[in-house]
């Protein structure tokens, strides 16, 4: 039997101590609140449910986060930046991918700051880069009501530049396709997805294109190289061609541009899936509370990237759970749930 190589115990202990030090809530119940939040992330459980294991009430946890959350969030994001800088030590130029992910919370809406008018959904925008097989998060903002798409991109790029990096190439999803964003990213090498319905080019195409936005004057329009390509889709046994478009200022063959876009942008979708795997639930309707637990999930994901290649995500999660001894009571249920599918697989294999 091959024994997997696991992270050294001392490294994991340092992670545990680091998490508790970053979640440094002031007050008698500060450590219990921190352990509750970390535990909820590791178990992908509700914060309210996990608070009972640490002898604090859900309301106490909410009070601590609502009073000290803004400061703690900044500490958490600083930790994420430190992790990425350590991995990227010596790197000067990076390929940057910018995108956002939406998290919808069910129940009573949170008013004022949500990116939807109803207050049930938020867009968390990030800038990431891939290095040595690791998708590293460099910048983060919460998109709130009234924030324009070019403001989102500018804020993220400013954070990345402040870290000392030069942007070699930038990729963006079609959601960022606006004249203002194009004007800003034109100072970099860029590839941005384009809604085909906006350019109305339904054929293979590689040539110059100029925007025709009714919200901007003629001298404010942007010219760029437009690439349109098709893919065959099968729907209800019928084959149809679906067209996709990209805007760029790269002077490369069309095929290379399209491959480069997928290579740079694709990993950011994986990062969002991994972040949400660490995201707990909560009944709190406070914006700061929901932002804090999302950022905490980002921190856990960033720590996981350090050990990527040595352990899988669920192994990393289990090893961290073992550090928080108060959670060992719940480990039995976790193991039973994990063993069940394994027993079924063994049974199926033995029947062959």
N, C-alpha and C positions, 0 to 999 in steps of 0.2 A: 504494500500500500504506500502511495506517495503522500507524504505529509506536507501540507502547504507551508510556505515560509510566511510567518506572521510578523507584524511589527514588534520590535522589542518592547518588553513590558515597561521599561523605563520611559520610552517615548510615549506610550499610551497614558501613563500616569501623568506625564508632563502636560498632555492634552487636557486631561481631567482638571488638573490644577489651573491651567490656563483659562479654561472655560469659566471656572468659578471665579477667577480673579478679574476677568473681563466683565462678568455679570456681578459686579461688586455693588450690590444694593446696600445702602446705609440703613441701619436699624437692627433691632433685635432679631427679626425674622428674615433678615436679608439673605443669609445663606440658604435657608429653607425655600425661599422664593426662587432663588437661582436654580437650586436642584430640581424644583418642580418644573420650571420652564425647560431645562435641559432634558429631563426625563420625558416630558410630553413630546419633545422633538424626536428623541431616540425611539420611542414607542409609537410615534405617529398617532398619539392619543389626544384626548382633550386635556387642556390645562386644568380645568376644574376637577376632572377625575383624578389626575395625578397629585393634586395638592393634598389629598387625604393621606397619601403615603408618607408625607413629610410633616404632618401635624400642623398644617396651616389651612385656613379657610380659603375658598376661592375668592372671596371678597378682599382678603388680606393681600393675595397675589395681585389682584387688580389694582388695589390702592398703591402698592409699591411701584408697579409699572407705570401707572398714570402720573404719579408724582415725580418719578426719576427716569422715566423711559427715554426722553429725548437725549439725555446725557449718556445713558447706557447704549443707545443705538449708535451714537458716534464712536464709542469705544469699540463696539463690535465691528463697525465698518473699518476702523483703523486696523483691527486685527486681520481682517480680510486682505487689506492692502499689504500688510507686512508679510503675510503668507505668500502672496503673489510676487512681491519684490524679491523674496528669498529664492524662489524657484527661478526667477528671471534675472538673477544676479549676473551682471556683465552684458546683458542684452540691451541694445540701444534702440533698434527699430523693430516694430511689431506690426502684424496684420490685425486689424481691429474689426470686430463684429458688434453691431449695435442692434438691439431689439428690445421688445418689452413682452412681458407675460401678464395675463389677466388672472386675478384671483377673485372669485365671486363668493361672498359670504351670505349665507341664508339666515333669515330671521329679520329682526328689526334693522332698518337701514341706519347707516352712520351719515349724518349730514355734514355738509360744509367742505370736506376735503376729498371725498371719493371722486374718482375720475368719471363715474357715471352720474347722471342727474339724480337717479334714484338713491345713490349712495351705497349700493350693494357690491360694487365692483371697483377694483383698483388696478392700475397698470404700474408694475414695477419694472423700470427700464434699467438695463445693464449694458456695459461694454466689456467684452471678453476677448481673450486671445488664446491661441493654442500653442503650447510649447512642450516638446518632449512627451507628447501623448497626453498632456494634461490641459484641460480647459480651465483657464484662470480668470477669475473675475477681478477687473481693475477698477470699475466705477459703478455706482449705483445711485439712482434717484427714484423717488416716488412721484409719478405723474399725477398731479392734482387738477381739479377743475380750473379751466382758464389757461393752462399751460399749453403753448403751441408745440408742434412737432419739432420745429427748428430750435426752440428753447431746450427741449429734451436733448437733442443731439449736441448742441453747444455745451450744455452743462456736463455731459458725459465726457466729451472730448477735452474740456478744460481740466477735468479731474485726471485724465490720463496723461496729458501734457505736463501737469503739475508734478506727476510722479517721475518725470525725466525721460519719457519715451517719445520717440519720433514715430509718427504714424506712416507706415510704408504703404498700406492699402486699407481702405475702409469698405465694409459691405453693410448694406441695410435692406430691410424687408420692404415690401411694397407699401406697407402702412406709412412709411416715411416719405413717399413720393409726393413732394410739394415743391413749388418754385423756390420758396425760402430755404428749404433744406438743400436743394440742388445748388443754390447760390453759395451756401456755406461750405458744402463738402467739395466744391470745385477746386478749392485750394489744395486738396489732397488727391491722390489716386483713389478712385472709388468705383464701385459697382453697386447699383441699387435696382431692386426689382421694380417693375413698372406694371400697373394694371393695364392689360391689353385694351380694355374698354375705354381708357383715357386717351390712348394714342390712336386707337381704331385702325391698327395695322394687322390684318388677318392673313398674313403670308410670310414666308421666309424673307427676312430683311436684315440688311447691315448697311446703315448709312446715317447721314446727319439728320437730326430732328430738332425742332424748336417748340418749346411749350406754347400753349395757347390759353393761358389762364385768364379768365374774365376778371379776376380779382387783382390783376397786376397790369401796369401800363406796358406798352409795346417795348420800351427800352428796359423793362425789368424781366422780360422773358429770358429763358436759358436755352442755349444750344448744347447738344450733346450727341454722342454716338449712340444710336438706338440699335439694339439687336433683338430680333424676333425669331423664335424657333417654335417648332411644333412637336407634340408627342401624341402618339396614338393611344386613345382610351377606348376600352370596351365596356359599354353600358347596355345591359339587357341584350346581350349577344350582337349589338351593333357597334361597329368600329367607327370612331369619329376622331378628327384631329382637334386637339386643344392647343391653343397658342399661348406662349409665355414671352415676356419682354424684359429686357435689362437695359439700363442706362449706364454709360461708362465714359471715361476719358482715357482708357487704356489703348495703346497702339499695339494690340496683339491679335493674332488670328481669332476669329469668332469662337471656335471650339475651345481654345485655351481660356478665353475670358469666362465662358460658361462653366468650365470645370473649376476655375479658380474661385468663382463665386460660391459654388457648392462646397468647396474645400474649406473656405474661410468662414462661411456663415453657418454651415450645417452643425458644427459642434455646439453652438449656443442653444439650440433646441434640446440637445442632450443635457446641457447644464441645468435648464429649467426643470426637466423631468426629475433630475437628481435632487434639486433643491426642494421640490414639492414632496419628494419622498421623505424628507425630514420635517415637513411642515405640520405642526399640530393643529388642533381645533380649539375654538374658544367661543363662549357665548357673549364675550365682551363686545360691546358696540363702540368702544373707544378706538379712534383712529391710531393713536400712538401705540396701543396694545397690539393691534393687528400688524402694524408695521414692525414692531420689535420682534414678534415671533417669526415673521418672514425673514428678517435680517439674521436672526439666530439660526434659522435653517440654512441661510447662505453661509454662515460661519462653519457649520458642521459639514456642509458640502465642500467648502474650501479646505478644511482639514482632511477630509476624505481624499481629495485630489493628491495630497502629499504622499499617501500610501497606495495610490492607484497602481496596479501592477503587482502589488504584494498581496492585497486582499480584495475581495469583492465588497460591494457596498453593504450588503447585509451582514457579512462577517465583521466589517468595520463597526457597524451599528451594535452588534452583539458584544464585541470586545469592549466597547465603551460602556454598554449597559453593565458589564461586570465590574466596572470601576465604581459604579454608584450602588453600593451594597444595599441601600434601602429598597432598591428595585428587585433584589434577588427573589423576593416572595412571588413576584409576577413572572419570573423567568420560567417557572414550570409550564405555565400556559403557553408562553412563547415557544418553548421547545416542543411541546405537544403538537402545536399547530404546524411546526416545521417538520416534525417526524411523520405526521399523517400522510402527506403527499409522497414522502420517501418510501413508506411502507407500501403504498399503492403502486408505485413504480416498480418496486422489487417484485410484488405479486404479479404484475403484468409481465415482467421479464421472465419470471420462472415458469409461466404458462407456455412460453414459446417452444 
